[in-house]
Amino acid sequence: MTMTAPGVLAATRTSWHRMAEHVLAAGQFAASGTIRLRPHPGGFATTVGLGDRQLAVVGDELLVIRGNSTSSEPLTTLGRAADFAGVELGLRGSYPPSTAADPDALLPVDLTAAHSLADWFALGEAALRRFAAELGQHMEPVLWPEHLDLGLVLDQVNYGCSPGDAAMPEPYVYVGPHEGPPSGHEFWNTSFGATAGASRFRDDADTAVFFAEGRMQVLRDRSMT
């Protein structure tokens, strides 16, 4: 992925995170009872949608998609975005949101950073699908709004792709056994499992290898206990 200055990337990531939680997931949960989102060309989108429409964030715009018709609005504030989407602002009834539902919160988006994040999600989705397929599994990676990370769960292990966070600003992939690191092996380099930064990977095939290595390490470690 194209590397962007950490501060610029973080600001764009935060804007997307607020939109994911308080507009897309909020509207979809109220309408359909699920917070699951998905990658979308240039950004991310709802899955089951809201009645007759899907919502998507692409770069610095919010899209409302009805069949073959799409309308768009530049991202300015959360309140304006919710009004345009026709949803009540703020995620309610699911998990405690990670971001605040301030209607006046500004939504700065740097388009280069947005393109980088969208590319990273696309690579992560392809890698997760490849990893699952090589195990004979058909699994749909989910973009979870809580952490804005894309992942799937297999045999009590989280495999995923994060756009970065306060602890690790660079986008990264991870393997997180539900029980935590199952051994002291050097593969496990964080408190919850293992991570590797985006700069380490060339493509989805390369990234899928990391997930496969993580799975093999989990199986070896679990067999020893």
C-alpha positions as CSV (number, residue, x, y, z in Angstrom):
1,M,0.0,0.0,0.0
2,T,1.0,3.6,-0.5
3,M,2.6,5.0,2.7
4,T,1.0,8.2,4.1
5,A,2.2,10.4,6.9
6,P,1.0,8.9,10.2
7,G,-0.9,11.9,11.3
8,V,-2.7,12.3,8.1
9,L,-3.6,8.6,8.0
10,A,-4.8,8.7,11.6
11,A,-7.1,11.7,10.9
12,T,-8.7,10.0,7.9
13,R,-9.0,6.7,9.8
14,T,-10.8,8.5,12.6
15,S,-13.3,10.1,10.3
16,W,-14.0,6.8,8.6
17,H,-14.3,5.1,12.0
18,R,-16.9,7.6,13.2
19,M,-18.9,7.1,10.0
20,A,-18.7,3.4,10.3
21,E,-20.0,3.3,13.9
22,H,-22.5,6.2,14.0
23,V,-23.9,6.3,10.5
24,L,-23.5,3.1,8.6
25,A,-23.6,0.5,11.4
26,A,-26.1,2.7,13.4
27,G,-28.5,2.9,10.5
28,Q,-28.1,-0.8,9.5
29,F,-28.4,-2.1,13.1
30,A,-31.6,-0.1,13.6
31,A,-33.1,-1.4,10.4
32,S,-31.8,-4.9,10.2
33,G,-30.1,-5.9,13.6
34,T,-26.6,-6.3,12.3
35,I,-23.5,-4.1,12.5
36,R,-21.5,-6.1,10.0
37,L,-19.9,-3.9,7.3
38,R,-17.8,-4.8,4.2
39,P,-15.0,-3.4,2.0
40,H,-16.3,-1.5,-1.0
41,P,-14.3,-0.1,-3.9
42,G,-12.7,3.1,-2.5
43,G,-13.9,2.5,1.0
44,F,-16.5,0.5,2.9
45,A,-20.3,-0.1,2.9
46,T,-23.2,-1.7,4.7
47,T,-23.9,-5.4,4.1
48,V,-27.7,-6.1,4.3
49,G,-28.4,-2.4,4.1
50,L,-31.3,-0.3,5.3
51,G,-34.5,-1.3,3.6
52,D,-34.3,-0.1,0.0
53,R,-30.8,1.4,0.3
54,Q,-27.1,0.7,0.9
55,L,-24.7,3.2,2.4
56,A,-21.1,3.5,1.5
57,V,-18.2,5.7,2.3
58,V,-15.9,6.2,-0.7
59,G,-12.9,8.5,-0.1
60,D,-14.4,11.8,1.2
61,E,-18.0,11.1,0.3
62,L,-21.0,9.3,1.7
63,L,-23.0,7.4,-0.9
64,V,-26.7,6.4,-0.7
65,I,-27.3,3.6,-3.2
66,R,-30.8,2.6,-4.3
67,G,-30.7,0.0,-7.1
68,N,-29.0,1.7,-10.0
69,S,-29.3,5.1,-8.5
70,T,-26.6,6.7,-6.4
71,S,-26.5,10.0,-4.6
72,S,-23.5,11.5,-2.8
73,E,-22.6,14.1,-0.2
74,P,-19.2,15.3,0.8
75,L,-18.1,14.3,4.4
76,T,-18.3,17.4,6.6
77,T,-19.8,16.6,10.0
78,L,-21.4,13.5,11.5
79,G,-24.7,15.3,11.9
80,R,-24.9,16.2,8.2
81,A,-23.9,12.7,7.2
82,A,-26.6,11.1,9.3
83,D,-29.2,13.5,7.9
84,F,-28.2,12.8,4.3
85,A,-28.3,9.0,5.0
86,G,-31.7,9.3,6.6
87,V,-30.6,7.6,9.9
88,E,-30.6,8.5,13.5
89,L,-27.1,9.5,14.5
90,G,-25.3,7.2,17.0
91,L,-25.0,3.5,17.4
92,R,-27.4,2.1,20.0
93,G,-28.3,-1.3,21.3
94,S,-25.2,-3.2,20.2
95,Y,-21.7,-2.5,21.8
96,P,-20.4,0.6,23.6
97,P,-19.1,2.7,20.6
98,S,-15.4,3.4,20.4
99,T,-15.9,6.9,19.1
100,A,-18.2,9.8,20.2
101,A,-21.4,10.5,18.3
102,D,-20.9,14.3,18.2
103,P,-23.1,15.7,15.5
104,D,-20.7,18.6,15.0
105,A,-17.6,16.4,14.8
106,L,-15.6,17.3,11.7
107,L,-14.7,14.6,9.3
108,P,-11.4,15.5,7.6
109,V,-10.4,13.0,4.9
110,D,-7.2,13.1,2.9
111,L,-7.8,11.4,-0.4
112,T,-4.4,9.9,-0.6
113,A,-4.8,8.4,2.8
114,A,-8.3,7.2,2.0
115,H,-7.0,5.5,-1.1
116,S,-4.3,3.8,0.9
117,L,-6.8,2.5,3.5
118,A,-9.2,1.3,0.8
119,D,-6.3,-0.5,-0.9
120,W,-5.3,-2.1,2.4
121,F,-8.8,-3.3,3.0
122,A,-9.0,-4.7,-0.5
123,L,-5.7,-6.5,0.0
124,G,-6.8,-7.8,3.4
125,E,-10.1,-9.1,2.0
126,A,-8.3,-11.0,-0.8
127,A,-5.7,-12.4,1.6
128,L,-8.4,-13.6,4.1
129,R,-10.4,-15.2,1.3
130,R,-7.3,-16.9,-0.1
131,F,-6.3,-18.2,3.4
132,A,-9.8,-19.6,4.0
133,A,-10.1,-21.1,0.6
134,E,-6.7,-22.9,1.0
135,L,-8.3,-24.6,4.1
136,G,-11.4,-25.6,2.1
137,Q,-13.5,-22.9,3.9
138,H,-15.8,-20.4,2.3
139,M,-15.9,-17.5,4.7
140,E,-16.9,-13.9,4.3
141,P,-14.5,-11.4,6.0
142,V,-16.4,-8.8,8.1
143,L,-15.4,-5.2,8.5
144,W,-16.3,-4.6,12.2
145,P,-17.1,-1.0,13.1
146,E,-15.8,-1.2,16.7
147,H,-12.2,-1.2,15.6
148,L,-12.7,-0.7,11.9
149,D,-10.8,-3.9,11.2
150,L,-11.5,-6.6,8.7
151,G,-11.4,-10.2,9.9
152,L,-12.7,-13.7,10.2
153,V,-12.7,-16.3,13.0
154,L,-11.6,-19.9,12.6
155,D,-11.2,-22.4,15.4
156,Q,-11.3,-19.7,18.1
157,V,-8.6,-17.6,16.4
158,N,-9.1,-14.1,15.0
159,Y,-7.4,-13.4,11.7
160,G,-7.6,-9.9,10.5
161,C,-6.4,-6.7,8.8
162,S,-6.4,-3.4,10.8
163,P,-6.0,0.1,9.4
164,G,-3.8,1.0,12.4
165,D,-4.6,2.3,15.9
166,A,-3.1,4.2,18.8
167,A,-0.9,1.3,19.8
168,M,0.3,0.5,16.2
169,P,-0.1,3.5,13.9
170,E,0.9,1.6,10.7
171,P,-1.8,-0.6,9.2
172,Y,-1.1,-4.2,10.1
173,V,-2.4,-7.8,10.0
174,Y,-2.9,-9.9,13.0
175,V,-3.5,-13.4,14.4
176,G,-5.2,-13.4,17.7
177,P,-6.0,-16.7,19.5
178,H,-9.0,-16.2,21.8
179,E,-6.9,-17.5,24.7
180,G,-4.1,-15.1,24.0
181,P,-0.6,-16.2,22.9
182,P,-0.6,-20.0,23.5
183,S,3.2,-20.2,24.0
184,G,6.3,-18.1,24.3
185,H,7.3,-18.7,20.7
186,E,8.8,-15.6,19.0
187,F,5.9,-15.6,16.5
188,W,3.7,-14.2,19.3
189,N,4.9,-10.6,19.5
190,T,1.9,-8.8,21.2
191,S,-0.2,-9.3,24.3
192,F,-3.1,-10.7,22.2
193,G,-1.1,-12.7,19.6
194,A,0.9,-11.6,16.6
195,T,1.0,-8.6,14.3
196,A,3.0,-7.6,11.2
197,G,3.0,-4.2,9.6
198,A,1.7,-3.4,6.1
199,S,5.1,-2.5,4.8
200,R,6.2,-6.2,5.1
201,F,3.7,-7.5,2.5
202,R,3.8,-7.3,-1.3
203,D,0.3,-8.7,-2.2
204,D,-2.6,-10.8,-0.9
205,A,-0.7,-14.1,-1.5
206,D,2.2,-12.9,0.6
207,T,-0.3,-11.7,3.3
208,A,-2.1,-15.0,3.3
209,V,1.1,-16.8,4.1
210,F,1.3,-14.8,7.4
211,F,-2.2,-16.1,8.3
212,A,-1.2,-19.6,7.4
213,E,1.9,-19.4,9.5
214,G,-0.2,-18.2,12.4
215,R,-2.6,-21.0,12.1
216,M,0.2,-23.6,12.0
217,Q,1.8,-22.0,15.1
218,V,-1.5,-22.1,17.0
219,L,-2.0,-25.8,16.1
220,R,1.6,-26.6,17.2
221,D,1.2,-24.7,20.4
222,R,-2.2,-26.1,21.3
223,S,-1.0,-29.7,20.7
224,M,1.7,-29.2,23.3
225,T,-0.8,-28.2,26.1
